[in-house]
Amino acid sequence: METAVRYVVDHLSYVPMLFELAEQLYSEGKQEACIPLYRSVAESEKLQHSERLALSQYRLFSIGLSNDQSNNLTLAIQFELFVQRLDEPYQFDALKTI
């Protein structure tokens, strides 16, 4: 899947579709399947201040949380830059999770 995503991301016009697919998989509870999609969207939009970028980072943060506090700290530090870009309900959920 990751190889296919890399080919699609080369054409930035497909990024919104990748994001929508990732959101659909996420809503279906298929978190592991949507990780490469969210990573690709985040990488494609890293130089922008888009909502897709912030929401992709939020999803990667929430999917990555575990009982490993060291890992959670690393995730929180990486995600911290994007919290303010999220809509308020997502900000609240992210902050209460941290």
C-alpha atoms as one frame of an Amber mdcrd trajectory, in Angstrom:
protein
   0.000   0.000   0.000   2.805   2.387   0.858   4.338   1.981  -2.599   1.037
   2.792  -4.273   0.561   5.824  -2.030   4.030   7.132  -2.939   3.173   6.992
  -6.645  -0.127   8.780  -6.126   1.389  11.506  -3.936   3.706  12.510  -6.767
   0.620  14.190  -8.222  -0.505  16.738  -5.630  -4.004  16.834  -7.091  -4.573
  13.389  -5.544  -3.700  14.448  -1.990  -7.290  15.460  -1.087  -8.536  12.055
  -2.253  -5.880  10.281  -0.186  -6.945  12.306   2.817 -10.619  11.410   2.282
  -9.715   7.736   1.953  -7.676   7.931   5.158 -10.604   9.562   6.963 -12.941
   6.844   5.717 -10.599   4.090   6.892 -10.169   5.866  10.228 -13.927   6.101
  10.743 -14.213   2.389   9.962 -11.684   1.638  12.705  -8.916   0.627  10.308
  -6.237   2.771  11.932  -3.227   0.747  10.784  -4.378   0.944   7.160  -4.703
   4.720   7.197  -1.264   5.461   8.705   0.614   5.500   5.366  -2.100   7.695
   3.882  -1.940  10.253   6.690   1.862  10.239   6.550   1.796  10.897   2.811
  -0.719  13.709   3.171   1.337  15.279   5.963   4.530  14.985   3.918   2.870
  16.475   0.834   1.509  19.442   2.755   4.380  20.051   5.174   5.086  23.491
   3.742   1.466  24.603   4.006  -0.749  25.495   6.927  -3.666  23.387   5.789
  -6.320  21.798   7.928  -5.559  18.463   6.226  -1.978  18.677   7.474  -3.043
  19.402  11.048  -5.748  16.733  11.059  -3.372  14.168   9.535  -0.838  14.924
  12.269  -3.578  14.649  14.891  -4.684  11.260  13.563  -1.093   9.982  13.496
  -0.651  11.216  17.057  -3.829   9.555  18.330  -3.170   6.271  16.491   0.402
   6.134  17.781  -0.426   6.528  21.475   0.333   3.463  23.587   1.394   2.432
  27.077   4.985   3.404  26.231   5.341   6.834  27.856   8.604   7.567  26.065
   6.916   6.971  22.713   3.931   9.078  23.785   6.238  11.953  24.724   7.911
  11.800  21.322   4.501  11.823  19.615   3.324  14.756  21.729   6.437  16.781
  20.918   6.021  16.129  17.189   2.319  16.950  17.312   2.660  20.093  19.456
   3.375  22.267  16.414   0.003  21.400  14.894  -2.396  21.690  17.840  -3.205
  25.352  17.242  -4.081  24.642  13.599  -6.894  22.249  14.496 -10.526  23.137
  14.988 -11.375  23.609  18.673 -13.054  20.214  19.250  -9.934  18.432  17.960
  -7.680  20.740  19.993  -9.571  19.920  23.160  -9.497  16.197  22.482  -5.765
  16.288  21.704  -4.915  18.332  24.779  -6.912  16.117  27.090  -5.195  13.064
  25.597  -1.740  14.500  26.195
